[in-house]
Amino acid sequence: MATKWINAVMALVLFLPVLLGACAGPEAAPATATPKPAVTAPTTAPRPAATTPAKVTPKAAATKPATAAPKPAATPRATPAPKPAATKPAASKPAPAPKPETVVALLSNFGTEGFLPHNDNVVGNRAATVYETLWDLDPETRDLRPMLAATLPEYSPDWKTLVINLRQGVQFHDGWGEMTAEDVKFSMELGGREGSINVFARDFRGATVEILGPYKLAVHLPKPGPLWAQANLSMGRMVLPIVSRKYVETAGEAKASDMPIGTGPFKMVRHELGQILEFEAVPNHYRETPDFRTLVIKLISEPATVVAMLRTGEADVAAIPLSFVPEARAGGLDVRMNAGVAVVGVGLGGQYLPSRETFDPKVPWVLAKEPEKALKVRKALNLAVNRQEIVEKVLYGLGEPWPIQAPPARDASYDPSWKPYPYDPEQAKRLLAEAGYPNGFETTMVQFPSAHATLDISEAVAIYWEKIGIKVKRLRLDAPTHRTRQLGRKNAGVAYPVWTNYYDEGLVGFAPIMRSNATGTNPMYEYPELDAMLEKVLAQVDPVKRLSLAREVQKKLYENYYAVPVSLESMPVAVSKRIGEWKLTFSDAWLGNFHRIKLK
């Protein structure tokens, strides 16, 4: 009898795990994850070894595979965008409240002070951090990363259609509603409208924007545009701030331009034209909540005043001229360097298309009927400048002589065999004589303050030119007035300071300056052959071939002396004792990212 009971108990023990497994159901079985399809995305800064665009898997966990970019020939049916869980900007826990403190920053230039996409206000838009755009640049690697977009750019196989998936739940300031595809389309249309001076108005005007759902849209391009997203839609350049359609249409463009509404970490609360911009932190911002409550930006253009305000504690942050670094340090200020951000030099105005009303064929460095002599003049103006001496005595060693007035290259488009033009004033005089100017000629040097060493370098170049017989008249302007003259092509025969900043890929940011149909920024020179070369660069999808074409463009700049490059410049930023951690890895030399300042 005992044996039967023992056998029954043993059978029950052996059968129990099977019984429990059956009761648990299919959820108890280990789940097999289906791999998500990779999204084809262009690398932000292509490496020479790459031959095809990298395959990048979006970080956002999509609830269904990403929709392939539609081909422009077929109009896709409008469908709701997928709802990826990671795209909702809800924080897992509230961010720390901003400290009840005020940070005062000083800028030498507010830009146009018109805060809408068609106003070309890159300086003000970035500084304010009221706005965000679709993609950001990683502060360490400078690679493209999502901001208002949920994923990296998705291109069609022919690179002529760009599909954009947006984050969900992002709110505009002051209750103006959720950011949707309608707002992005509206922002692009503003940037490309007739009369727009947005630096890439031409690109926005040539694209067709199609809404595929509340959080999804497609941009159809007239030709392959592998760099279109990072050129036009990245925070690194803040070319296209995303604005609220409802706010602009309700308040009117005048008010919306004066008091912008965006989605950024700060909202604007005061704007005194030409004097002050004031902002308040957005509590528990979905992306980055500022460490302090109030940001005040003041327009102060005189460097001596800037340094004095920093020393007395009236200001906390300012970019200062390199020539003021010793004084700032002697006064106990913390000076932080953002190295190698821009090439600063002098532009030679009047290199316009002959079809321009303002074209003057008799400008010494143009000479339409004698281009060989014009080349000799441009070369003479370069050989007259002692770049090493400027770096040592004017820039206090905080820079290095540079051979090309183009963005400082970080890729294979730059040829290390290119050397800065030598200092040879005697040859410069001979070249001027051969060009028909044995006694030199008269010109005007425009001078204005900026975040760069524009005043110091323009004056130094003027002095060197005078040593070879050039008669130089100085014309002091503010930066906005100079820009207006530039856009109107009214600087024929006039020299002026220029700078070319470092972006994620060099010629992306520089192309508008060299293209003859540029609609914004400061067009430097216009040559049909350069237009053709640049179009090939921007349309080339293979990164290795693109860098090779970019090198040919830079070679042409180097051999034709179109401008007078002087120095690869570092940007010094002086800060008060209250300022703690603040990474100076900006995409270029404009002062911004104030929302990332940490107070001590």
DAGI-V564165 format. One record per backbone hydrogen bond with DSSP energy under -1.0 kcal/mol. NH is the residue of the N-H (numbers start at 0). CO is the residue of the C=O. Records with the same first field share a line. If there is no record, write none. Layout:
NH = CO, CO
//
This chain:
4 = 0
5 = 1
6 = 2
7 = 3
8 = 4
9 = 5
10 = 6
11 = 7
12 = 8
13 = 9
14 = 10
15 = 11
18 = 14
19 = 15
20 = 16
21 = 17
22 = 18
23 = 19
27 = 24
28 = 25
38 = 55
40 = 53
49 = 46
55 = 38
61 = 59
73 = 70
78 = 211
84 = 60
86 = 83
88 = 167
98 = 290
100 = 98
102 = 293
104 = 295
105 = 316
106 = 297
114 = 256
115 = 113
118 = 115
124 = 120
125 = 121
126 = 122
127 = 123
128 = 124
134 = 232
135 = 144
137 = 142
141 = 137
144 = 135
146 = 133
147 = 132
148 = 133
149 = 164
153 = 162
154 = 39
155 = 160
158 = 155
161 = 218
162 = 153
163 = 216
165 = 214
166 = 147
171 = 176
172 = 261
175 = 172
178 = 169
180 = 213
183 = 179
184 = 180
185 = 181
186 = 182
187 = 183
188 = 184
189 = 185
190 = 186
191 = 187
195 = 192
196 = 117
200 = 197
203 = 199
204 = 200
205 = 201
207 = 219
209 = 217
211 = 215
212 = 215
215 = 212
216 = 163
217 = 209
218 = 161
219 = 207
220 = 159
224 = 158
227 = 224
230 = 226
231 = 227
232 = 228
234 = 134
236 = 233
237 = 233
241 = 131
247 = 243
248 = 244
249 = 245
250 = 246
251 = 247
255 = 251
256 = 252
257 = 253
258 = 254
263 = 129
265 = 128
266 = 279
268 = 277
269 = 277
271 = 275
274 = 271
275 = 271
276 = 296
277 = 269
278 = 294
279 = 266
280 = 292
281 = 264
284 = 281
292 = 98
293 = 100
294 = 278
295 = 102
296 = 276
297 = 104
298 = 274
299 = 106
305 = 301
306 = 302
307 = 303
308 = 304
309 = 305
310 = 306
311 = 307
313 = 308
314 = 308
315 = 103
316 = 103
317 = 573
319 = 571
323 = 320
324 = 321
327 = 323
328 = 324
329 = 325
330 = 326
331 = 328
332 = 327
333 = 574
335 = 572
337 = 570
340 = 568
341 = 568
342 = 499
343 = 566
344 = 497
345 = 563
346 = 495
348 = 493
351 = 349
355 = 352
358 = 355
362 = 359
365 = 362
366 = 362
367 = 360
369 = 366
373 = 369
374 = 370
375 = 371
376 = 372
377 = 373
378 = 374
379 = 375
380 = 376
381 = 377
382 = 378
383 = 379
384 = 381
386 = 384
389 = 385
390 = 386
391 = 387
392 = 388
393 = 389
394 = 389
396 = 390
397 = 394
398 = 396
399 = 567
401 = 565
405 = 403
413 = 410
417 = 414
423 = 382
427 = 423
428 = 424
429 = 425
430 = 426
431 = 427
432 = 428
433 = 429
434 = 430
435 = 432
436 = 431
439 = 436
442 = 470
444 = 472
445 = 494
446 = 474
453 = 451
456 = 452
457 = 453
458 = 454
459 = 455
460 = 456
461 = 457
462 = 458
463 = 459
464 = 460
465 = 461
466 = 462
467 = 464
468 = 465
469 = 464
470 = 440
472 = 442
474 = 444
476 = 446
481 = 477
482 = 478
483 = 479
484 = 480
485 = 481
486 = 482
487 = 483
488 = 485
489 = 484
492 = 348
493 = 490
494 = 443
495 = 346
497 = 344
499 = 342
501 = 340
507 = 504
509 = 505
510 = 506
512 = 509
513 = 509
514 = 510
517 = 514
523 = 512
525 = 350
530 = 526
531 = 527
532 = 528
533 = 529
534 = 530
535 = 531
536 = 532
537 = 533
538 = 534
545 = 541
546 = 542
547 = 543
548 = 544
549 = 545
550 = 546
551 = 547
552 = 548
553 = 549
554 = 550
555 = 551
556 = 552
557 = 553
558 = 554
559 = 555
563 = 345
565 = 343
566 = 343
567 = 399
568 = 341
570 = 337
572 = 335
573 = 317
574 = 333
575 = 315
578 = 575
579 = 597
585 = 583
595 = 592
596 = 593
597 = 580
599 = 577
//
